[in-house]
Amino acid sequence: MILMLVTFILVLLSGAPIVFSFAFASLVYIFFGSNLAPDMFAAVLYSGLDSFPLMAIPLFLYAGELMSKGGISKRIVAFSASLVGKVKGFLGIITILASGFFSAVSGSGVATVAAVGGMMIPEMRRANYPAGYAATLTASGAFLGAIIPPSIPMVMYGFISNTSIGDLFVAGIIPGLLFIVGFIIVNQLYVRKFDLTENEESQLIVGNEKRLRKIIVTGKTAFWALLMPVIIIGGIYGGFFTPTESAVVAVVYAVLVSSLIYRELNLSEILEASKISALNTAMLMVTLVFATIFSRLLTIEQIPQSLAAFLLELTDQTWVILLIILLFLTLIGMLMDSVTGVILVTPIVYPILVPIVGLDPVHAGIIVVVTLAVGLITPPMAINLFLAGKIAGATMGSILKYLPGFLFVSFVVIVIVTFVPELVMFIPDLMD
């Protein structure tokens, strides 16, 4: 097992894509470090993808791409702008609110960076927001896509741990709101130091006397976009369809709304969205397969049981065990995207968090997903930061300058989510 872990780390440090780290480390272990039959590799390759719940992931990816190209993002931004008054830093607040709303449509942090950042970062730059700050703010708001339903990492956690995906979806709502409130506070603290040129020429500023009318007008146009998560969650809990079937509904709904109501999605854009979704799905599924093999080998070698025994020998204090798990999840999140991280860590931490610590499987899943999601803005991986930085034309140095405030809020929310389970489980308990 040491051979496999060392190989994994060496390949990862060499700069190779993480999928090669999983694949090469697993192959080295199977052929040179164990007595396992090599044909188990092929069996796991097949069984890793042979799952009905897993079909939801490419479909949610596809729905997000369709809605991104169908005029959804600009309507969500307009509605978010109507909710914000004439306060300094209003463009930052709009960015955070729009990221939250779009996350509820796309289920993807990267898609949220592209859709919301593509509109809001140029607006913030024109208003004299520092490029590094605009990128950091957008990247931070966008990782809500991994938390607010429909969340792709939650689908993956539910698939691996056999936990209700519907319960995971609704359990992510309150943590998502905590992040939104926290990021708005951080924005208001940062913008006091900026010499902004937000003025009444900006199309996104709405005077207080016109705000109610603007909210009604933009709310009508954004209504169909914001209805999608309601349909998904309501349909799952109403027994109309399963979480996987809800992903099919999301795709059909995205096509109908974007092409027939908003009239901004034509055949060529549908084909382009199909191409992008197919490429992203292929990349994700290849990573899934090899990460599953790697996790299966860890389970065969009883690494989760050994880790649990080690922690119990180290301490019998639940809060200490939870802090160690949070540190482990944070380190994993720094090295890989949240979906891959969920695949890797769920078989390891689930046997500790649920049977030993005694957490509800849904609460455990929220801890895993939320902590790994913060990795989207935590170097060295930090996918959201790199993408937002590219849009803003910002250097990594200028981005890191503003990152501590958002990371502080993120870790505070993680601690709240971990140690106040009643807050996480409030909505799922209401739905039961």
N, C-alpha and C positions, 0 to 999 in steps of 0.2 A: 504493500500500500504506500510505503514511503517513496518507492520508485515512481508510482503513478503521480503522486503529489509533486514531487520534485520535477518530473517531466512537464507537468502542467504549468508550473511556475516558470520554468525556463523558456518554454515555448511562448508563454504569455509575455514575458519580459523581452523576448526577441522582437516584439512588435507584430507578430502574426495575428490575424483575426482570431477572436476567442473560440470560434467553432473549430479551428485547427488545433487549438490547445486541448479542447475536450477530446477530439477524435484521436490525436496522436498519443496523448497520455493514456487513453483507454486501450488503444491497440498495443502499446508498449507493455502495459500491465497484463493484458490477456495472453500475449505471446511469450513474455519473458518473466513475468512476476507472479504467475498463478498457474494452477492446474485446470483452469476453466477451459471448456471446449471452445475453439474459435468460432464454431457455428452459432454460438449464443449471440454473437455480434449481429448476425443477420436477423435472428429472431427478435431481438430488441428493436432493430431498425423498423421492422414491420409493426410490432405491438406498440411502439412509441407513437405512431400516427393513427393506429386503428381505434379511433374513439369518436363517438357521436358528439359529446360536448366540445371536443377540440375543433369541430367545424365552425364554431361560433367565431373563432379568431380571424380567419381570412375574410369572413363575411362582415364583421365589424370594421375591419380595415378597409374593405371595399366601400361600405356605407360612408365612412369618414371621408374617403377620397371624393366620392360623388358629391357629398354635401359641401366639401371644401371648394369644388369647382363650380358648384351650382348657385353661387351668390349668397350662401348662408353666412359666411364670415362677415361680410360688410353690413348685413342686416343686424347681426348680433352686436357688432361694434356700434352701429347707430342707436340701437336700443340701450346699450350700456351707457352711451354718452348722454342719452336723455335722462338717465337716472342720477347723473352727477351734476351738481350745481357749479357756480363760479367760485371755485376754491383753488388756491395755488396747488399745482401738482395734479390737476384734474385729468390730464392725459395719462398719467401713471395709474390713477384709479380706474379709468376706463379700460386700460390694458389688462388690469387684474380681473375686473368684472367680466370682460369679454372672454378672457382665457377660461374663467370658470364656466360660463355659458357654453362656449365652444367645446370644452372638455366633455360636457354632458351630451354632446352630439357626436364627437369623433372617437372618444375612448383612447386617444393616443396623444402622448406628450409631444412627440416630434411633429405630428400633423398640426397641433395647436400652435407650436412655434412658427411654423410656416404660414399658417392662415392668419393668425392674429398679428404676429410679428411683421409679416409682409405689409400690413396696413398701418400698424401703430408705430413701429420704429421710425419710418420716415416722418410721421407727424411729430414725434417727440424730438427728432433731430432738428426739424424746422423751428421748434419752440426752444431750442438751445439746451435740451437735455444732453448731458455728456453721452457720447456713443457707448462707452463702457457701461454706464448705468442703464441706458435703454435696453441694451442686450441682457444685462443681468436681471432686470425687472421682468422682461418678456420670458426669459428662460425659466425663471422661478414660477411665474404664474402658469406657464405651460405644463409643468409636471403634474398639475392637477388632473391632466388627462389620464394619468395612471391611477387616480384615486376616485374621482367622481364617476359614477356609473354612466354609460357602460364601460367598465375598465377591463382592458385585455389582460393585465397581470392577475386580476381577480378571477377571471375565467380560468387562467392557467392554474392558480392555486386551488380553485374548486375542483378542477379536473384531477389534480394530483392527490389531494387530500380527501376527495369524496365529500366535500362540504357544499352546502346549498349556495349556488352562484347568485340566486335571487337575494338571499340574506346578506351575502357579501356586498352586493350592489348597494342596498339601502344602508348598510352599515358604514359605507364610505361617504355618505352625505355630510354628516356632522364633522368628521375630520376635514373634509374639503372646505366647509364653511369656516372652520378655525383657521385654515391656511389663508383663505381670502381676507378675513379680518386682520390677521397678523401682518400680511404683506401690505395691506392698505396703511396700517400704522407705520410700518417701516418706510413706505413711500413718503408719507407726510413728514417723517423725521429727516429723510435725506433731502427732499426738495427745498427745505428751508435754507439750505446752503447754496442752492443753485440760483443763478441770475437768469430766470426764465423769461421768454418773450411770448407767453401764452396771451393771446389778445382776441378781441372780438371779431377779427377777420376769420378766425379759425372756424371751419364748418362744423366742428364738433362741439363748440361752446353753445350752450342753450341758456338764455336768460331765465331767471326765476319765474317771471310773469308768463313765459311761454312754455315752461317745463311740462306742466300737466298735459297740455295739448300735444307736445312733442312725444311724451311717454305713450300717449294713446295711439298716435300715428305710427311711431316706430314699433310699438308693441304689436300692432295689428300685422305689420309686415314680418316681424320676427316670430310671431305666434306659431306658425307652422313648423319652424325650425325647432323651437323650444318644446314643442309638443312631443317630439320623438322620444326623449327619455321617459316622459310620462306614459306613453304608449307601451314602451318596453317593460318598465317596472310594473305598471298596472296590469299588463297582459300576463306577465309571469305570475304575479300574486293572485290574479283573477282566475288562473287556471286555463287561460285561453291558449297559451303556448309555453313551451319549454324555453330556457335561456338560449339554446341553440336555434330553435325556431324563431325566437325574437330577433336574432341576427338577420335571418331571412326577411322578416318583416321590416327591419331597419333598411335593408338594401332596396326593397320595393318602395318603401316610403320615401327614401332619398331620391329615387328616380322620379317618382310622381311629383313631389314637391318642387324639386329643382327644375324639371322640364315643363310641367303643366301649370304650376302656380307662379313660380318665379321666372320661368321661361328663360333661364340662363344656362341650361345644360343641353347641348346638342349632341348629335351622334359622335362627332369627332372627339368631344370632351369625354363622353362615356367610354370610348375606346382608349383614350389616354389614361383615364382613371383605372380602367381594367388592366392596362399594361403595368402601371405603377403598383397597383395592388398585387398583381401576380408576382412581380419581382420581389416586393416586400414579403409576401407570403412565402415564396420559395426560400428566401434568405432566413426567415424566421423558423420555418419548418426544418431546414437543415440543421440549424443551431439547436432546435428542440430535440431532434433525434440524438445528436451526439451528447448533448447535455443530459438527456435521459439515460443514456448508456453509462456516462460518468457517475450519475447519481445512483444508478442500479448497482454499480460496482462498490460504491461506498456502503450501500445497504448490505450487500453480500458480505462485505468485510466487517459488518456490524459497527461501523464508525458512529452512527447515531447512539447506539447503546453504550459504546465506550465513552463517548463525549458526555452522555447523561451521567454515567457512573463517576466520571472525573469531576463533574460539577457538584454532584452530591457529596463527594469526598472533600471537595474544596470548601463548600458551605451548604448549610441547610436553610439559609435565608432566601425566601422566594424573591425578594426585591434585588438581591445581589445576582441571582441567576438571571433575572430579567435584564439587568444592566449588562451582564456579559453577553447575552444573546443580542441585545441592541448594538453593542460594539461590533460583534461579529457581522451582523446584518449591514451595518454602516460600511465596514471594510469591503464586503462583497459588492455593495452598491457603488463603491468608488471604482470598481474594476470592471463592471459589466452592466448592461442595460437591465431594467427591472424585470422584463419577461424572462430573460436567461437566468437572472438571479433567483427568481421564484422557482424555476425548474431545479436549480442546484440546491437551494437551501431548504426547501419545504420538507423533503425526506429526512433532513438532518434535524431541523428545529421542531417540527411538528411533534415527534415523540417526546420531546422535552416540555414544550409549552402546554400541550393538552393533557397527556396522562400524568406527568410528574408535577408540573406547576399547577395544573387544574384549570387552565383557561378554557373558555368556550372555543370550539374550532373556528367560529366566525371572528371572534375577538383576536385569536391568534393570527388569522389570515390578514386582518387589517393591520396588525403590528408589522407583519412581514412586508406587505405591499407598501405601506406608507414609508417605512424606513428605507426600503430599497428604492422607492421613487425619489427620495431626496438625493440619491446618487446621480440622478440626471443633471444636477447642478453641482456635484462634488467632484473636483478633479481627482485622479487624472482622466477618467472616462468622460463624464460631464457632456453627454451628447447634446443636450439642450443649449448649453453655454456655447459650444462650438458653432452650432447652427445659427443661434441668435447673433453671435459675434460676427459671423459671415454676412448676415443681412445688414447689421449696423455698421460694418466696416471697422470694428473695434479690435484692438489688440487684446490678447489674453491678460496682459498686465493691467490694462485699464478695467477689464471685467472683474478681475480678482479684487480690485480695490473696493468694490461695492458689494462683494459677495458676503462678507461676515454678517451683516444685518439680517439677510434673508436666511442664512444658515442658522443663526441664533433662533429665529422664530421657528424654523423647521424643527430643530431639536426640542424646543419647548413643546411644540404640538406632539411630537413623537412621545415625549415623556407623559403628557396628558393622556394621549390615546392608550398608552401602555398601562398606566397606573390608575386610570379612572374608567374601568370597563363599562360602568353604567351609562356613560356618555356615548360610547360606541354602540352599545347594545340597545339603546333607547328605542330607536325606530324599528329594528328587527323584532323586538319584544312587542311593540305595538301591532305589528303586522301579523303576529302569530294568533 
